[in-house]
Amino acid sequence: MDIKFSSRVASIEPSATSGMTAKAEELRTSGKDVLSLSQGEPDFPTPEFIASAAKETIDSGKFFSYPPSAGYLDLRQAIANKYLSEYNLNYQPENVVVTNGAKQALSNLMLAVLDEGDEVIVLAPYWVSHFAQVKIAGGNPVVIKGKLENGFKIEVGLIEKAITPKTRAIVFSSPCNPTGLVYSNAELRQIANLVSRHPNLIVVADEIYEHINYTQERTCFASLPGMFDRTITINGFSKSFAMTGWRVGFLCAPGQIARQVTKLQSHLSSANCSIAQRAALAALSHQSGAIDYMVKEYKERRDLILSLLTAIEGVEISKPQGAFYVFPDVSSYYGLHALAEIRNSQDMCDYLLSEAHVSVVPGRAFGDDNCIRISYASSAEVITAAMIRIKRALEKLTLTTESPNKNRISALNENQEKWR
Ligand SMILES: Cc1ncc(COP(=O)(O)O)c(C=O)c1O
């Protein structure tokens, strides 16, 4: 049967992260020792006190019926309290919608605010789903790309230039997936000033890596002057609390937006899983110990992976300041041959998987084909072994073929001395 699919699905690609992870799994099933650095997922188990809260909830026999569409009131209150105590922000439960992961908070939001042809400025490199979700909602993603030499940060002047009468929103993550960049308070203030001058513009501030931040500064965009009513704060429990499988995310937004998002949610998923919401409530009550431990570990792994990557010729890096990814430029190897020519980031990832048995994600999916995304949410042993394998695989390319980029590779190598 010839099924006709919607233009919505035709306009998007499957998630590259899941794609590479599936390829890695296939290779592993065939008996190969594959090291997977493609999944954006903490390798820590969910802290015990959170899992216990879920078990107690089940044993209590309560919470087995549909929760309210926006989420349980006490959880929304606890989320509002968190923003009051951490950022002095006066969210009320009516401003909070609990969703099936931050991913659904974002998709509900895009569906709520975009009409066909509306534009959303997407700061790149971007998280894959920011781009796809704008498309699914019928919007037009307008991509502005940061450069590695500026730590991938985007100047506010470039954002201003991209604004048209059709622009509805700006979306970005900070700390950022995939680059690890963290915008400073001063830089975010510049964006806030720009937004103040454009009354129809809203900001979708994806702060899901809020705690995984190695700088001294942690800014919630909504707390900047004039931004409370203009910001939709996206957050969730997946990354900070190692709760990816529990699927609890949320957004905090002006009441009128929260109401429309809730209306959508009531039709799309009814609500988020009741047991997972009780676990999330427990997570908020005991925050700091578990988070601090994991963040300290991630920082050590960040330093480890940087030291190993900088020992690889021809790889350019911008030092990540948050999240658990590094996004190196490997394009000096493009044009070389393995079994076939390596032309782009997908070819490079396929080569690294088949030659080194290491899975990483093509930068193309994040809006930068020169780079690959490596997740360092893995043990020091796995990170070390994977970097050794990648180094060998890349050396093999340089040694076995005549490189059109040979000079560039050695120049980059001298440049990287500064990291050692
Ligand atoms: C920037 C960013 N936002 C949102 C999400 C979605 O997280 P969740 O598991 O809560 O859906 C991710 C997950 O990788 C992410 O990297």
Ligand as a Chemical Component Dictionary entry (heavy atoms), coordinates in Angstrom:
data_LIG
# 
_chem_comp.id                   LIG 
_chem_comp.type                 NON-POLYMER 
_chem_comp.pdbx_formal_charge   0 
_chem_comp.three_letter_code    LIG 
# 
loop_
_chem_comp_atom.comp_id 
_chem_comp_atom.atom_id 
_chem_comp_atom.alt_atom_id 
_chem_comp_atom.type_symbol 
_chem_comp_atom.charge 
_chem_comp_atom.model_Cartn_x 
_chem_comp_atom.model_Cartn_y 
_chem_comp_atom.model_Cartn_z 
_chem_comp_atom.pdbx_ordinal 
LIG C1 C1 C 0 19.160 21.052 25.248 1  
LIG C2 C2 C 0 18.198 19.952 25.569 2  
LIG N1 N1 N 0 16.921 20.278 25.825 3  
LIG C3 C3 C 0 16.014 19.341 26.120 4  
LIG C4 C4 C 0 16.358 18.003 26.169 5  
LIG C5 C5 C 0 15.277 17.005 26.455 6  
LIG O1 O1 O 0 15.361 16.445 27.704 7  
LIG P1 P1 P 0 14.226 15.483 28.294 8  
LIG O2 O2 O 0 14.889 14.176 28.574 9  
LIG O3 O3 O 0 13.761 16.156 29.560 10 
LIG O4 O4 O 0 13.145 15.386 27.296 11 
LIG C6 C6 C 0 17.665 17.613 25.900 12 
LIG C7 C7 C 0 18.041 16.190 25.880 13 
LIG O5 O5 O 0 19.036 15.770 25.344 14 
LIG C8 C8 C 0 18.612 18.623 25.606 15 
LIG O6 O6 O 0 19.898 18.308 25.361 16 
# 
loop_
_chem_comp_bond.comp_id 
_chem_comp_bond.atom_id_1 
_chem_comp_bond.atom_id_2 
_chem_comp_bond.value_order 
_chem_comp_bond.pdbx_ordinal 
LIG C1 C2 SING 1  
LIG C2 N1 SING 2  
LIG C2 C8 DOUB 3  
LIG N1 C3 DOUB 4  
LIG C3 C4 SING 5  
LIG C4 C5 SING 6  
LIG C4 C6 DOUB 7  
LIG C5 O1 SING 8  
LIG O1 P1 SING 9  
LIG P1 O2 DOUB 10 
LIG P1 O3 SING 11 
LIG P1 O4 SING 12 
LIG C6 C7 SING 13 
LIG C6 C8 SING 14 
LIG C7 O5 DOUB 15 
LIG C8 O6 SING 16 
# 
